[in-house]
């Protein structure tokens, strides 16, 4: 019985008596084996890489449902007893939060809904290139399914990818590296459990007997899918995705630029090629200090405190063959199309008068080219976990401001970020992921969480990055749990007020992920 369970934490604002009563109901819904309350089983759900005390993100319980109907029953119980729940797909959002994203700042001891048992690939239409997935499905599982059934479709995935969830990544508006790299753009149709237990199927999913749920985004009336990304308005239990037809030919390539200042010219060179779809995929501009962790330890060239000195960075670049900026892109289509576009690309590099260009013929399986080439065709890998070995100590936060695809802007952002990071003793480990007109500037703030001073400095550094970028009109598009309120403030009081109005309408008791993205009742 739940009354005999080991219950270490009770959710804030919930009496112990009510929580035990809710646990008994949860057991009846999902089975006792799918209700976790023992401390040793909860620990993995609140282990964080943020500069915070893990204990502040401890959960009271973990529920592991197997169906949408069980999720409906869970939220009804949560409303009855005032128990807050935090849904998580596969709990692998290392760079942007806790392992399982158990709590937001100021909202402790929530119950986690872990979707690991809702991991069915419900449908793949090989002709239309669509898939319908549950949130527990991983990228590796989807790729394996396509290969097992000999379906010639490619998956766009983030890096590292194999253990992450397509549904979870899309809901957080993540990106990948194929021409389908803007993941939310390639989403079509959701099933959402609302806080009152009702099920909403968005767009064409609301039409009984419809066969176009995964092909037409809009339906009739207001477009609702976006409301359930980066929000706490409902719990997504199914999602449709568009998958890319495997092209007849594929040509990945790499351009190496020697100097930090080259970022301005290479952005302006690449922008028209992306906008014209000559290069159709999400191009990556990886700095030398983003490249290095994938293949070498930091201690090979610098083992001291503080940011890695410029002289040691230059020594590393020369010895390892890194550019200051390392550009990864690919061409897709028929061999004839690729030949034409390849000439356009190489001519653009020649006109620039700098940058060395390489293909698979020259690079072979050398890293990091090999794993980048795999990513750009949807290949699975965990290579970028090397970032977490760079300094050691288990501390990591991704700071991800958006900028326009103009060289002057990227040069300014890179300098600003480097100055702030170096001031607090951290390296600029950054890359740009290029959209049609925007660039996702992703920086991994790596620190030693076992060192109290380093952890304190990391927190102060992240806060300063957010504030100083805001002052210049920049803001991040994703963040970790500890800084959601500060990031939400960057977008202004009106947006926060609208979000609150929606929250009060859809979840008046505030039971779904309180505080996520700065949204409260």
PyMOL commands that set and color helices and strands:
alter all, ss='L'
color gray80, all
select helices_A, chain A and resi 2-4+16-30+32-34+39-45+54-57+68-81+94-96+139-148+166-171+183-186+203-206+225-228+262-275+288-294+298-300+310-320+335-352+360-363+369-375+383-389+407-423+452-471+481-490+493-506+516-518
alter helices_A, ss='H'
color red, helices_A
select strands_A, chain A and resi 35-36+61-63+85-88+111-114+121-125+130-133+153-154+187-193+199-201+235-242+244-245+249-257+283-287+325-333+356-359+394-404+430-434+438-448
alter strands_A, ss='S'
color yellow, strands_A
deselect
rebuild
show_as cartoon
